[in-house]
C-alpha cells in the first residue's frame, strides 16, 4: 500500500508540474514569440534552481518525508522539467538553419541550469 501511495503522489505531482510547464510555454510564446524556445529555456533554468533549493534543503534539514520528496521532486519537477523537449527544440532550430541560436540555446540552457542549481545549493547552505 505504501508503494501505491508513492505512485499516486508522483502521478498527482507530475500532472501539476506538466500543467505548469504548459502554462509557462504558452505564456512565453505569447510574450516572446516562437522563433526561440524561451518556454523550455525558462523551464530548464527555473526547474534546476527549484531542484537545487529542494535538494539543498533536504540535504541540510532532512526533515521531509519520502512522500514529500516523491511529490515535489519526482512528481512536480519531473513533470515540469524535461530535457526531451530541450533536445527536440535544439534539433528544430538546427533543422531551420539557426545553428547559432541552437548553439546558444544548448550552451545557455545547460550552463545557466547548472549555475542555477549551484547558486541555489549555496543559498540554502548560507541560510541554514
Buried (B, 14 or more C-beta within 10 A) or exposed (E): EEEEEBEBBBBBBBEBBBEBBEEBBEEBEEEBEEEBBBBBBBBBBBBBBBBBBBBBBBEEEEEBEEBBBBBBBBBBBBBBBBBEBBEEBBEEBBEEEBEEBBEBBBEBBBEBBEBBBBBBBEBBEEEE
